[in-house]
Amino acid sequence: MTSLMMLLKRKQQGEEHEIQRTGSMRGSGEMLAPLIEGPTPENFDKEGKREGKWGWVKDQLLTKTPSMSRALSMNHSHAHTDAYKRSDLRLLLGVLGAPLCPIAIAASDPLPFLSVNKNIAMETSSAQYIIQQYICATGIAKLSNVSNSYAMGRVKMFASEFETATEVVKTRNPSKSAENGCFVLWQMVPNMWNMEMAVGGSKVHAGSDGKLVWRHTPWLGSHAAKGPVRPLRRALQGLDPRTVASVFSSGGVRCIGEKQVKGEECFILKVAADAATLAGRSEGPAEIIRHVLFGYFSQKTGLLVHVEDSHLTRIQATAGDAVFWETTIDSTLDDYRCVDGVMIAHAGKSNVTLFRFGEVAMSHTKTRLEEEWSIDEVAFDVPGLSSELFIPPADIRSPAISMLGEFHELPREERGGIKCSLSKSKVAALDKPQENLDNIIWRVEV
């Protein structure tokens, strides 16, 4: 039973406990499949399973034009338009649904403190000072005894542009082509999280029990992430200051300079996945070359106002030239509000660039996606929330081999969905014992 379904069931049963609401509502089988973190070629689920583990790489990624390019060049008949919209939505959810941070954080590590050490490089000591300012500005100390948190929000996604070596196709009316949806994010110490996102009748469900990160989509089933357990990137978008502080106080963080963001002077902190982490997430012909995260902290307020990360993977065919995929996500955080003494960003926007290029000249493609989000409700220490909510689906017990360096999915047609019918004024607290999740049959659609 998913967290959204449990919430709705609890509400139907008439539970009265109320969680503090912040902000106003804004309008309206075989082997375990690998986790993919990038645009999967179309027909992967049909051809990939038949041809073997890497057959589809050669036939789809390395030799064919991406599905979006073909869809945009078609005549806009109803059939072609519907096929394009489905492909577009899958790409949006695959890239923006549940991306992860580059690095893992240790659950036992305390919040960082500023220390005076002449042996520490200036870039590192500056980063420590900036994070201390962030800790004070957000009120993270209020979270020292908080064991769990909850957030519910709304999203709007659309593909804005597709570019090849010979043409650029832009979306004429993004407001009409945009897909609207909602998401729910639960978090619990240590390193447990569970997120469901429903957009345009399709759903992505992802989570971590502190030992394993997984994701489920009806078109590709359940997937486990290879490598260390990493936080959800969406938590860094102003939703979880404690995770932000932990990520940007890791051993390799550096202050690399200053930059103006929306007219505001900011310090830039950089953190990157180390060689061991990248190697652990690479497999077969797919090699993750880098995964870097940049945080822009306001010099005036101390708050995180912009997040940027870049993920580059190299794919080498059995015979032929290599192909590279670079995914860049820029997120701007806005509308900070105080919730129980903690500053939480209640709105923002992400711009995504998917850049595919190779060793052959004039063979590149570039796709641009956009997402806008707003937060409707935030709460801490939800009564009755237990670790049972974070148990992975029954068919996931250990990480699977990563395919294409954890590329995001471009899935097949979604057959079902969920409605954004959560409470507009409150969410029923889970204050009663949970059902025995061991007896739940987790349905996997493929």
C-alpha positions as a Markdown table, in Angstrom:
| # | Residue | x | y | z |
|---|---|---|---|---|
| 1 | Met | 0.0 | 0.0 | 0.0 |
| 2 | Thr | 1.5 | 3.3 | -1.0 |
| 3 | Ser | 1.9 | 6.3 | 1.2 |
| 4 | Leu | -0.7 | 8.3 | -0.8 |
| 5 | Met | -3.2 | 5.5 | -0.5 |
| 6 | Met | -2.6 | 5.2 | 3.2 |
| 7 | Leu | -3.2 | 8.9 | 3.6 |
| 8 | Leu | -6.5 | 8.7 | 1.7 |
| 9 | Lys | -7.6 | 5.7 | 3.6 |
| 10 | Arg | -6.8 | 7.3 | 7.0 |
| 11 | Lys | -8.8 | 10.4 | 5.9 |
| 12 | Gln | -11.8 | 8.3 | 4.9 |
| 13 | Gln | -11.7 | 6.6 | 8.3 |
| 14 | Gly | -12.3 | 10.1 | 9.8 |
| 15 | Glu | -9.1 | 10.5 | 11.8 |
| 16 | Glu | -9.1 | 13.9 | 13.5 |
| 17 | His | -5.5 | 14.7 | 14.2 |
| 18 | Glu | -4.3 | 17.6 | 12.3 |
| 19 | Ile | -0.9 | 18.5 | 11.0 |
| 20 | Gln | 0.1 | 22.2 | 10.8 |
| 21 | Arg | -0.4 | 23.5 | 7.4 |
| 22 | Thr | 1.8 | 26.1 | 5.9 |
| 23 | Gly | 1.2 | 28.4 | 2.9 |
| 24 | Ser | -1.9 | 28.8 | 0.8 |
| 25 | Met | -3.2 | 26.3 | -1.7 |
| 26 | Arg | -2.2 | 27.1 | -5.2 |
| 27 | Gly | -4.6 | 26.4 | -8.0 |
| 28 | Ser | -5.4 | 23.6 | -9.2 |
| 29 | Gly | 9.6 | -11.4 | -12.4 |
| 30 | Glu | 12.8 | -12.3 | -14.0 |
| 31 | Met | 15.8 | -10.5 | -12.7 |
| 32 | Leu | 15.5 | -7.2 | -10.9 |
| 33 | Ala | 15.6 | -4.4 | -13.5 |
| 34 | Pro | 18.4 | -1.9 | -13.1 |
| 35 | Leu | 17.9 | 1.7 | -12.0 |
| 36 | Ile | 18.3 | 4.0 | -15.0 |
| 37 | Glu | 19.3 | 7.7 | -14.5 |
| 38 | Gly | 19.0 | 9.3 | -17.9 |
| 39 | Pro | 16.8 | 9.2 | -21.0 |
| 40 | Thr | 16.2 | 5.6 | -22.0 |
| 41 | Pro | 15.6 | 5.0 | -25.7 |
| 42 | Glu | 12.1 | 4.2 | -26.8 |
| 43 | Asn | 11.2 | 0.5 | -27.2 |
| 44 | Phe | 13.6 | -0.4 | -24.4 |
| 45 | Asp | 11.0 | -2.4 | -22.6 |
| 46 | Lys | 10.1 | -4.2 | -25.8 |
| 47 | Glu | 13.5 | -4.7 | -27.4 |
| 48 | Gly | 15.8 | -4.6 | -24.5 |
| 49 | Lys | 14.3 | -7.7 | -22.8 |
| 50 | Arg | 14.2 | -9.6 | -26.0 |
| 51 | Glu | 17.7 | -8.8 | -27.3 |
| 52 | Gly | 19.6 | -9.0 | -24.0 |
| 53 | Lys | 21.1 | -6.6 | -21.6 |
| 54 | Trp | 22.9 | -4.3 | -23.9 |
| 55 | Gly | 21.4 | -5.0 | -27.3 |
| 56 | Trp | 19.2 | -2.0 | -27.2 |
| 57 | Val | 22.1 | 0.3 | -26.5 |
| 58 | Lys | 23.6 | -0.3 | -29.9 |
| 59 | Asp | 20.3 | -0.3 | -31.8 |
| 60 | Gln | 18.7 | 2.7 | -30.0 |
| 61 | Leu | 21.2 | 5.1 | -28.3 |
| 62 | Leu | 24.1 | 4.7 | -30.8 |
| 63 | Thr | 22.4 | 4.5 | -34.1 |
| 64 | Lys | 18.9 | 6.1 | -34.0 |
| 65 | Thr | 17.6 | 9.5 | -33.5 |
| 66 | Pro | 15.9 | 10.0 | -30.1 |
| 67 | Ser | 12.2 | 9.5 | -30.0 |
| 68 | Met | 11.5 | 13.1 | -29.2 |
| 69 | Ser | 13.2 | 14.2 | -32.4 |
| 70 | Arg | 11.1 | 11.8 | -34.5 |
| 71 | Ala | 7.9 | 12.9 | -32.7 |
| 72 | Leu | 8.6 | 16.5 | -33.3 |
| 73 | Ser | 9.2 | 16.0 | -37.0 |
| 74 | Met | 6.0 | 14.0 | -37.5 |
| 75 | Asn | 2.8 | 15.4 | -38.9 |
| 76 | His | 0.7 | 16.4 | -35.9 |
| 77 | Ser | -2.1 | 13.9 | -36.3 |
| 78 | His | -4.0 | 12.9 | -33.2 |
| 79 | Ala | -2.1 | 9.6 | -33.1 |
| 80 | His | 1.3 | 11.1 | -33.5 |
| 81 | Thr | 0.5 | 13.9 | -31.0 |
| 82 | Asp | -0.7 | 11.4 | -28.4 |
| 83 | Ala | 2.4 | 9.3 | -28.8 |
| 84 | Tyr | 4.6 | 12.3 | -28.4 |
| 85 | Lys | 2.8 | 13.5 | -25.3 |
| 86 | Arg | 3.2 | 10.0 | -23.7 |
| 87 | Ser | 6.9 | 9.9 | -24.6 |
| 88 | Asp | 7.3 | 13.5 | -23.4 |
| 89 | Leu | 5.6 | 12.8 | -20.0 |
| 90 | Arg | 7.8 | 9.7 | -19.5 |
| 91 | Leu | 10.9 | 11.7 | -20.2 |
| 92 | Leu | 9.8 | 14.4 | -17.7 |
| 93 | Leu | 9.1 | 11.9 | -15.0 |
| 94 | Gly | 12.2 | 9.9 | -15.7 |
| 95 | Val | 14.5 | 13.0 | -15.4 |
| 96 | Leu | 12.6 | 15.1 | -12.8 |
| 97 | Gly | 10.7 | 12.5 | -10.9 |
| 98 | Ala | 13.3 | 11.2 | -8.4 |
| 99 | Pro | 16.9 | 12.2 | -9.2 |
| 100 | Leu | 19.5 | 11.6 | -6.4 |
| 101 | Cys | 22.3 | 13.6 | -5.0 |
| 102 | Pro | 25.9 | 12.9 | -6.1 |
| 103 | Ile | 27.1 | 11.8 | -2.7 |
| 104 | Ala | 25.9 | 9.8 | 0.3 |
| 105 | Ile | 25.7 | 11.3 | 3.8 |
| 106 | Ala | 26.4 | 9.4 | 7.0 |
| 107 | Ala | 23.4 | 9.2 | 9.3 |
| 108 | Ser | 25.6 | 9.3 | 12.4 |
| 109 | Asp | 27.5 | 12.5 | 11.5 |
| 110 | Pro | 26.5 | 15.5 | 13.7 |
| 111 | Leu | 25.8 | 18.9 | 12.2 |
| 112 | Pro | 29.1 | 20.6 | 11.2 |
| 113 | Phe | 30.7 | 23.2 | 13.4 |
| 114 | Leu | 33.2 | 25.9 | 12.6 |
| 115 | Ser | 36.7 | 25.2 | 13.6 |
| 116 | Val | 39.9 | 27.2 | 13.4 |
| 117 | Asn | 42.6 | 25.1 | 11.8 |
| 118 | Lys | 45.5 | 26.6 | 9.9 |
| 119 | Asn | 46.1 | 23.3 | 8.1 |
| 120 | Ile | 42.7 | 23.5 | 6.3 |
| 121 | Ala | 42.6 | 25.0 | 2.9 |
| 122 | Met | 41.0 | 28.4 | 2.5 |
| 123 | Glu | 38.3 | 27.0 | 0.1 |
| 124 | Thr | 37.3 | 24.4 | 2.8 |
| 125 | Ser | 37.3 | 26.8 | 5.7 |
| 126 | Ser | 35.3 | 29.3 | 3.8 |
| 127 | Ala | 32.7 | 26.5 | 3.0 |
| 128 | Gln | 32.5 | 25.7 | 6.7 |
| 129 | Tyr | 31.8 | 29.3 | 7.5 |
| 130 | Ile | 29.1 | 29.6 | 4.8 |
| 131 | Ile | 27.4 | 26.4 | 6.1 |
| 132 | Gln | 27.4 | 27.8 | 9.6 |
| 133 | Gln | 25.6 | 30.9 | 8.4 |
| 134 | Tyr | 23.1 | 28.6 | 6.6 |
| 135 | Ile | 22.5 | 26.6 | 9.8 |
| 136 | Cys | 21.8 | 29.8 | 11.7 |
| 137 | Ala | 19.6 | 31.3 | 9.0 |
| 138 | Thr | 17.4 | 28.2 | 8.6 |
| 139 | Gly | 17.0 | 27.3 | 12.3 |
| 140 | Ile | 18.3 | 23.8 | 11.8 |
| 141 | Ala | 18.9 | 23.6 | 15.6 |
| 142 | Lys | 15.1 | 23.2 | 15.9 |
| 143 | Leu | 15.4 | 19.9 | 14.1 |
| 144 | Ser | 17.8 | 18.3 | 16.6 |
| 145 | Asn | 15.1 | 16.3 | 18.2 |
| 146 | Val | 12.8 | 15.9 | 15.1 |
| 147 | Ser | 12.6 | 12.3 | 13.9 |
| 148 | Asn | 10.5 | 12.6 | 10.8 |
| 149 | Ser | 9.0 | 15.2 | 8.4 |
| 150 | Tyr | 6.3 | 15.4 | 5.7 |
| 151 | Ala | 5.8 | 17.7 | 2.7 |
| 152 | Met | 3.1 | 17.9 | 0.0 |
| 153 | Gly | 3.3 | 20.0 | -3.1 |
| 154 | Arg | 2.3 | 20.5 | -6.7 |
| 155 | Val | 4.4 | 20.4 | -9.9 |
| 156 | Lys | 4.0 | 21.6 | -13.5 |
| 157 | Met | 6.3 | 20.1 | -16.1 |
| 158 | Phe | 6.9 | 20.6 | -19.8 |
| 159 | Ala | 9.5 | 20.1 | -22.6 |
| 160 | Ser | 10.4 | 23.5 | -23.9 |
| 161 | Glu | 12.9 | 22.9 | -26.7 |
| 162 | Phe | 14.6 | 20.2 | -28.8 |
| 163 | Glu | 17.8 | 20.9 | -30.7 |
| 164 | Thr | 19.8 | 19.0 | -33.3 |
| 165 | Ala | 22.8 | 20.0 | -35.4 |
| 166 | Thr | 20.5 | 21.3 | -38.1 |
| 167 | Glu | 17.3 | 22.6 | -36.4 |
| 168 | Val | 15.8 | 23.9 | -33.1 |
| 169 | Val | 12.2 | 23.2 | -32.3 |
| 170 | Lys | 10.6 | 25.1 | -29.5 |
| 171 | Thr | 7.3 | 24.5 | -27.7 |
| 172 | Arg | 4.8 | 27.1 | -29.0 |
| 173 | Asn | 2.5 | 27.2 | -26.0 |
| 174 | Pro | 4.1 | 25.7 | -22.9 |
| 175 | Ser | 1.1 | 26.5 | -20.7 |
| 176 | Lys | -1.1 | 24.2 | -22.8 |
| 177 | Ser | 1.4 | 21.4 | -23.2 |
| 178 | Ala | 2.4 | 21.4 | -19.5 |
| 179 | Glu | 1.6 | 18.4 | -17.3 |
| 180 | Asn | 0.3 | 19.1 | -13.8 |
| 181 | Gly | 0.6 | 16.9 | -10.8 |
| 182 | Cys | 1.4 | 16.5 | -7.1 |
| 183 | Phe | 3.8 | 14.8 | -4.8 |
| 184 | Val | 4.2 | 13.6 | -1.2 |
| 185 | Leu | 7.5 | 13.2 | 0.5 |
| 186 | Trp | 8.0 | 11.5 | 3.9 |
| 187 | Gln | 11.4 | 11.5 | 5.6 |
| 188 | Met | 12.6 | 9.7 | 8.8 |
| 189 | Val | 16.0 | 9.6 | 10.6 |
| 190 | Pro | 18.3 | 8.0 | 9.6 |
| 191 | Asn | 18.4 | 8.3 | 5.8 |
| 192 | Met | 14.9 | 7.0 | 5.2 |
| 193 | Trp | 12.6 | 8.7 | 2.7 |
| 194 | Asn | 9.5 | 7.8 | 0.6 |
| 195 | Met | 8.2 | 9.9 | -2.3 |
| 196 | Glu | 5.3 | 9.5 | -4.7 |
| 197 | Met | 4.7 | 11.8 | -7.6 |
| 198 | Ala | 1.7 | 11.7 | -9.8 |
| 199 | Val | 1.7 | 13.7 | -13.1 |
| 200 | Gly | -0.6 | 13.5 | -16.0 |
| 201 | Gly | -2.0 | 10.1 | -14.9 |
| 202 | Ser | 1.4 | 8.5 | -14.5 |
| 203 | Lys | 3.2 | 7.9 | -11.2 |
| 204 | Val | 6.8 | 7.6 | -10.0 |
| 205 | His | 7.3 | 6.0 | -6.5 |
| 206 | Ala | 10.8 | 6.0 | -5.0 |
| 207 | Gly | 12.2 | 5.5 | -1.5 |
| 208 | Ser | 15.0 | 4.5 | 0.8 |
| 209 | Asp | 15.0 | 2.4 | 3.9 |
| 210 | Gly | 18.4 | 3.7 | 4.9 |
| 211 | Lys | 20.2 | 0.7 | 3.3 |
| 212 | Leu | 18.7 | 0.6 | -0.2 |
| 213 | Val | 17.4 | 3.2 | -2.7 |
| 214 | Trp | 14.7 | 2.0 | -5.1 |
| 215 | Arg | 12.3 | 3.3 | -7.6 |
| 216 | His | 9.1 | 1.9 | -9.2 |
| 217 | Thr | 7.3 | 2.9 | -12.4 |
| 218 | Pro | 4.5 | 0.9 | -14.0 |
| 219 | Trp | 6.3 | 0.7 | -17.3 |
| 220 | Leu | 9.6 | -0.7 | -16.1 |
| 221 | Gly | 8.6 | -2.1 | -12.7 |
| 222 | Ser | 10.9 | -1.8 | -9.6 |
| 223 | His | 14.6 | -0.8 | -9.7 |
| 224 | Ala | 17.3 | -0.7 | -7.1 |
| 225 | Ala | 20.2 | 1.8 | -7.2 |
| 226 | Lys | 23.7 | 0.7 | -7.3 |
| 227 | Gly | 26.3 | 2.3 | -5.1 |
| 228 | Pro | 25.9 | 4.1 | -1.7 |
| 229 | Val | 22.6 | 5.2 | -0.4 |
| 230 | Arg | 22.1 | 8.8 | -1.5 |
| 231 | Pro | 19.6 | 11.5 | -0.6 |
| 232 | Leu | 16.8 | 12.6 | -2.8 |
| 233 | Arg | 17.7 | 15.7 | -4.8 |
| 234 | Arg | 14.3 | 17.2 | -4.2 |
| 235 | Ala | 15.1 | 17.3 | -0.5 |
| 236 | Leu | 17.9 | 19.8 | -1.4 |
| 237 | Gln | 15.4 | 22.1 | -3.0 |
| 238 | Gly | 14.8 | 23.9 | 0.3 |
| 239 | Leu | 12.6 | 21.1 | 1.8 |
| 240 | Asp | 15.2 | 19.6 | 4.2 |
| 241 | Pro | 17.8 | 22.1 | 5.6 |
| 242 | Arg | 19.4 | 19.3 | 7.6 |
| 243 | Thr | 20.2 | 17.3 | 4.5 |
| 244 | Val | 21.4 | 20.4 | 2.7 |
| 245 | Ala | 23.8 | 21.1 | 5.6 |
| 246 | Ser | 25.0 | 17.5 | 5.6 |
| 247 | Val | 25.7 | 17.4 | 1.9 |
| 248 | Phe | 27.5 | 20.7 | 1.7 |
| 249 | Ser | 29.6 | 20.0 | 4.8 |
| 250 | Ser | 31.1 | 16.7 | 3.4 |
| 251 | Gly | 34.8 | 16.2 | 3.3 |
| 252 | Gly | 35.3 | 17.3 | -0.3 |
| 253 | Val | 33.2 | 20.5 | -0.3 |
| 254 | Arg | 34.9 | 23.7 | -1.4 |
| 255 | Cys | 34.0 | 27.3 | -1.9 |
| 256 | Ile | 34.9 | 28.1 | -5.5 |
| 257 | Gly | 33.8 | 31.8 | -5.7 |
| 258 | Glu | 30.9 | 34.2 | -5.9 |
| 259 | Lys | 28.1 | 34.8 | -8.4 |
| 260 | Gln | 25.0 | 36.9 | -8.7 |
| 261 | Val | 21.7 | 35.0 | -8.8 |
| 262 | Lys | 18.6 | 37.0 | -9.6 |
| 263 | Gly | 20.3 | 40.1 | -8.5 |
| 264 | Glu | 21.6 | 38.6 | -5.2 |
| 265 | Glu | 25.2 | 38.0 | -4.5 |
| 266 | Cys | 25.9 | 34.4 | -3.6 |
| 267 | Phe | 28.7 | 32.2 | -2.4 |
| 268 | Ile | 29.2 | 29.0 | -4.5 |
| 269 | Leu | 29.9 | 25.7 | -2.8 |
| 270 | Lys | 30.9 | 22.7 | -4.8 |
| 271 | Val | 30.7 | 19.0 | -3.9 |
| 272 | Ala | 31.4 | 16.1 | -6.2 |
| 273 | Ala | 31.2 | 12.3 | -6.2 |
| 274 | Asp | 34.6 | 10.7 | -5.6 |
| 275 | Ala | 36.2 | 8.2 | -7.9 |
| 276 | Ala | 35.2 | 5.2 | -5.8 |
| 277 | Thr | 31.5 | 6.3 | -5.8 |
| 278 | Leu | 31.5 | 6.8 | -9.6 |
| 279 | Ala | 33.2 | 3.5 | -10.2 |
| 280 | Gly | 30.6 | 1.8 | -7.9 |
| 281 | Arg | 27.8 | 3.3 | -10.0 |
| 282 | Ser | 29.4 | 2.4 | -13.4 |
| 283 | Glu | 29.0 | -0.9 | -15.1 |
| 284 | Gly | 29.6 | -2.6 | -18.4 |
| 285 | Pro | 29.9 | -0.1 | -21.3 |
| 286 | Ala | 28.5 | 2.7 | -19.3 |
| 287 | Glu | 31.0 | 4.8 | -17.3 |
| 288 | Ile | 30.0 | 7.7 | -15.1 |
| 289 | Ile | 32.6 | 10.3 | -15.7 |
| 290 | Arg | 31.4 | 12.9 | -13.2 |
| 291 | His | 28.5 | 14.0 | -11.0 |
| 292 | Val | 29.0 | 17.4 | -9.5 |
| 293 | Leu | 26.7 | 19.6 | -7.3 |
| 294 | Phe | 26.8 | 23.3 | -6.8 |
| 295 | Gly | 25.0 | 25.2 | -4.1 |
| 296 | Tyr | 24.5 | 29.0 | -4.2 |
| 297 | Phe | 24.1 | 30.6 | -0.8 |
| 298 | Ser | 22.9 | 34.1 | -0.4 |
| 299 | Gln | 25.4 | 36.5 | 1.2 |
| 300 | Lys | 22.6 | 38.6 | 2.5 |
| 301 | Thr | 20.3 | 36.0 | 4.1 |
| 302 | Gly | 22.5 | 32.9 | 4.3 |
| 303 | Leu | 19.8 | 30.8 | 2.6 |
| 304 | Leu | 20.3 | 28.4 | -0.3 |
| 305 | Val | 18.8 | 30.1 | -3.3 |
| 306 | His | 20.0 | 28.0 | -6.3 |
| 307 | Val | 21.1 | 24.4 | -6.8 |
| 308 | Glu | 22.9 | 23.1 | -9.9 |
| 309 | Asp | 24.2 | 19.6 | -10.7 |
| 310 | Ser | 25.8 | 18.0 | -13.7 |
| 311 | His | 25.9 | 14.3 | -14.5 |
| 312 | Leu | 28.0 | 13.0 | -17.4 |
| 313 | Thr | 28.1 | 9.4 | -18.6 |
| 314 | Arg | 30.1 | 7.8 | -21.4 |
| 315 | Ile | 28.6 | 4.8 | -23.3 |
| 316 | Gln | 30.9 | 2.7 | -25.4 |
| 317 | Ala | 29.4 | 0.3 | -28.0 |
| 318 | Thr | 30.9 | -3.1 | -28.6 |
| 319 | Ala | 32.1 | -1.7 | -31.9 |
| 320 | Gly | 31.9 | 1.9 | -32.9 |
| 321 | Asp | 32.1 | 5.4 | -31.4 |
| 322 | Ala | 31.2 | 6.3 | -27.9 |
| 323 | Val | 28.2 | 8.3 | -27.0 |
| 324 | Phe | 28.0 | 10.8 | -24.1 |
| 325 | Trp | 24.9 | 11.9 | -22.1 |
| 326 | Glu | 25.2 | 15.0 | -20.0 |
| 327 | Thr | 22.2 | 15.9 | -17.7 |
| 328 | Thr | 22.2 | 19.4 | -16.1 |
| 329 | Ile | 19.6 | 20.5 | -13.6 |
| 330 | Asp | 19.4 | 24.1 | -12.4 |
| 331 | Ser | 16.9 | 24.8 | -9.6 |
| 332 | Thr | 16.0 | 28.2 | -8.2 |
| 333 | Leu | 14.5 | 28.2 | -4.7 |
| 334 | Asp | 11.9 | 30.9 | -3.7 |
| 335 | Asp | 9.3 | 31.8 | -1.1 |
| 336 | Tyr | 11.0 | 30.8 | 2.1 |
| 337 | Arg | 8.6 | 30.6 | 5.0 |
| 338 | Cys | 9.0 | 29.7 | 8.7 |
| 339 | Val | 7.6 | 26.3 | 9.8 |
| 340 | Asp | 8.0 | 25.6 | 13.5 |
| 341 | Gly | 11.0 | 27.8 | 13.5 |
| 342 | Val | 12.6 | 26.3 | 10.4 |
| 343 | Met | 12.9 | 28.1 | 7.1 |
| 344 | Ile | 11.5 | 26.0 | 4.2 |
| 345 | Ala | 11.4 | 27.0 | 0.5 |
| 346 | His | 7.8 | 26.9 | -0.7 |
| 347 | Ala | 8.3 | 27.4 | -4.4 |
| 348 | Gly | 10.9 | 27.1 | -7.1 |
| 349 | Lys | 11.7 | 26.2 | -10.7 |
| 350 | Ser | 14.0 | 23.8 | -12.4 |
| 351 | Asn | 15.5 | 24.0 | -15.9 |
| 352 | Val | 16.9 | 20.7 | -17.3 |
| 353 | Thr | 19.2 | 20.2 | -20.3 |
| 354 | Leu | 19.8 | 16.7 | -21.7 |
| 355 | Phe | 22.8 | 16.9 | -24.0 |
| 356 | Arg | 23.6 | 13.9 | -26.2 |
| 357 | Phe | 26.8 | 14.0 | -28.2 |
| 358 | Gly | 29.4 | 11.6 | -29.7 |
| 359 | Glu | 32.7 | 11.4 | -31.5 |
| 360 | Val | 30.9 | 11.9 | -34.8 |
| 361 | Ala | 30.6 | 15.5 | -35.9 |
| 362 | Met | 27.1 | 17.1 | -36.2 |
| 363 | Ser | 25.5 | 14.2 | -34.2 |
| 364 | His | 24.5 | 16.0 | -31.1 |
| 365 | Thr | 21.0 | 16.5 | -29.7 |
| 366 | Lys | 19.8 | 18.8 | -26.9 |
| 367 | Thr | 16.5 | 18.6 | -25.0 |
| 368 | Arg | 15.3 | 21.2 | -22.5 |
| 369 | Leu | 12.7 | 20.5 | -19.9 |
| 370 | Glu | 11.2 | 22.8 | -17.2 |
| 371 | Glu | 9.5 | 22.2 | -13.9 |
| 372 | Glu | 7.7 | 24.6 | -11.5 |
| 373 | Trp | 6.7 | 23.5 | -8.0 |
| 374 | Ser | 5.0 | 24.8 | -5.0 |
| 375 | Ile | 4.7 | 23.4 | -1.5 |
| 376 | Asp | 1.2 | 23.3 | 0.2 |
| 377 | Glu | 1.9 | 21.6 | 3.5 |
| 378 | Val | 4.9 | 20.9 | 5.7 |
| 379 | Ala | 5.0 | 19.2 | 9.1 |
| 380 | Phe | 7.5 | 17.7 | 11.5 |
| 381 | Asp | 7.2 | 14.8 | 13.9 |
| 382 | Val | 4.1 | 13.3 | 12.3 |
| 383 | Pro | 2.4 | 11.1 | 14.9 |
| 384 | Gly | 2.2 | 7.4 | 14.2 |
| 385 | Leu | 4.7 | 7.5 | 11.3 |
| 386 | Ser | 6.9 | 4.4 | 11.5 |
| 387 | Ser | 9.8 | 2.8 | 9.6 |
| 388 | Glu | 7.3 | 0.4 | 8.0 |
| 389 | Leu | 6.4 | 3.1 | 5.5 |
| 390 | Phe | 9.9 | 2.9 | 4.1 |
| 391 | Ile | 10.0 | -0.8 | 3.5 |
| 392 | Pro | 10.9 | -1.4 | -0.2 |
| 393 | Pro | 8.7 | -3.4 | -2.5 |
| 394 | Ala | 8.9 | -7.2 | -2.0 |
| 395 | Asp | 10.8 | -7.8 | -5.2 |
| 396 | Ile | 13.6 | -5.5 | -4.1 |
| 397 | Arg | 16.0 | -6.9 | -1.6 |
| 398 | Ser | 19.4 | -5.9 | -2.9 |
| 399 | Pro | 20.8 | -3.4 | -5.4 |
| 400 | Ala | 20.7 | -4.4 | -9.0 |
| 401 | Ile | 23.4 | -3.9 | -11.6 |
| 402 | Ser | 23.1 | -0.4 | -12.9 |
| 403 | Met | 22.4 | 0.0 | -16.6 |
| 404 | Leu | 23.8 | 3.0 | -18.5 |
| 405 | Gly | 25.2 | 4.5 | -15.3 |
| 406 | Glu | 21.8 | 5.0 | -13.7 |
| 407 | Phe | 20.2 | 6.8 | -16.6 |
| 408 | His | 16.7 | 8.3 | -16.2 |
| 409 | Glu | 13.9 | 6.2 | -17.7 |
| 410 | Leu | 12.0 | 7.0 | -20.9 |
| 411 | Pro | 9.2 | 4.5 | -20.2 |
| 412 | Arg | 6.4 | 2.9 | -22.1 |
| 413 | Glu | 2.7 | 3.8 | -21.9 |
| 414 | Glu | 1.4 | 4.3 | -18.4 |
| 415 | Arg | -1.8 | 2.3 | -17.8 |
| 416 | Gly | -2.9 | 3.8 | -14.5 |
| 417 | Gly | -2.5 | 6.7 | -12.2 |
| 418 | Ile | -3.6 | 8.3 | -9.0 |
| 419 | Lys | -5.6 | 11.4 | -8.3 |
| 420 | Cys | -4.3 | 14.5 | -6.4 |
| 421 | Ser | -7.1 | 14.3 | -3.9 |
| 422 | Leu | -5.2 | 15.0 | -0.7 |
| 423 | Ser | -6.7 | 17.3 | 1.8 |
| 424 | Lys | -6.6 | 21.0 | 0.9 |
| 425 | Ser | -6.7 | 22.0 | 4.5 |
| 426 | Lys | -5.1 | 19.2 | 6.4 |
| 427 | Val | -3.6 | 15.8 | 6.2 |
| 428 | Ala | -4.8 | 13.1 | 8.6 |
| 429 | Ala | -2.0 | 12.1 | 10.9 |
| 430 | Leu | -0.9 | 8.4 | 11.0 |
| 431 | Asp | -1.5 | 8.0 | 14.7 |
| 432 | Lys | -2.8 | 4.5 | 14.6 |
| 433 | Pro | -0.8 | 1.3 | 14.2 |
| 434 | Gln | 0.0 | 0.6 | 10.6 |
| 435 | Glu | -1.2 | -2.4 | 8.8 |
| 436 | Asn | 1.2 | -5.3 | 8.5 |
| 437 | Leu | 3.1 | -4.3 | 5.4 |
| 438 | Asp | 4.6 | -7.8 | 5.2 |
| 439 | Asn | 1.3 | -9.0 | 4.0 |
| 440 | Ile | 0.8 | -6.5 | 1.3 |
| 441 | Ile | 1.2 | -7.7 | -2.3 |
| 442 | Trp | 3.2 | -5.1 | -4.2 |
| 443 | Arg | 1.8 | -4.9 | -7.7 |
| 444 | Val | 4.3 | -4.4 | -10.5 |
| 445 | Glu | 3.1 | -3.4 | -13.9 |
| 446 | Val | 5.5 | -3.9 | -16.8 |
